Amino acid sequence: MKVSRKAQAVPPSATMAVTSRAKEMKADGVDVVSFAAGEPDFDTPEFIKAAAVEALKGGQTKYTPAAGIKELKSAVAEKLKKDNNLTYSPEQIIINIGAKHSVYESIQATLDEGDEVILPTPYWVTYPEAIKLAGAVPKIVQTSRDNGYKITPGQLKASINDKTAMLLLNSPNNPGGFCYTPQELASLAEVLEGTDITVLSDEIYEKLVYGKTRFVSFASLSEDAYNRTLTINGLSKAFAMTGWRLGYTAGPVEAIKAMGRLQSHMTQGAVTFAQVAAVVALRKGDEAIEKMRLEFEKRGSYMCERLNSIEGVICDEPTGAFYCFPDVSAHIGRTIGGAKVDTSLDFAQALLEQANVAVVPGAPFGCPNNVRLSFACSLEQITKGLDRIEKWLKT
């Protein structure tokens, strides 16, 4: 059967590929420690599951409006006002089927063929593919560890031309495990003033910040920022609800209505009883989130300390999300256990096959000198995996 050129051009997700291989090895009886998946190891809190069960028993299993039920959009608006100092009406909010869907649909609704999107490294692997599927062009801006892997105002200004239609920001960052400070975001917002550039701000890890880090939504910086920003968030990460597939987008009403029209043809609304449970999660979930956040903070600090104790590995302290993103370039070019390690992909593959530890190579994130390790697993597993990595790198 013929397969479209567009579909052929889309590579598989690097994170899913590593996770799938690790699961295959586990199924074959191999004791694999996986740092690959971007998924909390916690179960969804019981009160959220109970709300879904109650909705099911109550017969809430029919179609909803494509853009989501009014109760959930109102709960999202309340959350954005309380947590982010952002005022949105329900008609400025759309419920999507996971934040990945939010990203894809936002791009489809706002970009035309040939538009350029400024995309700083490190970026989530789906971003460039979603941009290209819209016929737009990702304009990669290479950041450096010297600047904390963050785009600078100077780099942003130099990247803008008459084709620039969007800046895509992700803070807290996947895979980098860092956050932009309020001052850094304000400096970027100043560069954009007077332009027609949309900002797509993916804030899915907003609740998972550590130390003295203070999260600020890009849209809250100024009236100008508010008017140009589509804010994406969801329930997958902070609420341990990855399989529930619930994301949302807030922004200017004309863009949200356009997304609603697309969604009415693409997917219709999100799962009905999941939306009902999400209302309860947003209004009553702060305590459950904080318990998970504190555990992630402890794990991330330990993982970072251990990684920095390994010769040839450099890791910045994670301030957000649940990832460490160490630089392993000192080991690129080596032969380890008989395997020539010329790339971060070689590094990850050899580590998995030889030491039974799964990490994600940095190249698909735009950072070929790095690998990503998720600390969304137990301290016992983290310790076991890091012991194996340390031993393997001494081979």
Order of alpha helices (4+ residues) and beta strands (2+ residues): alpha-alpha-beta-alpha-alpha-beta-alpha-beta-alpha-beta-alpha-beta-alpha-beta-alpha-beta-beta-alpha-alpha-alpha-beta-beta-beta-alpha-beta-beta-beta-alpha
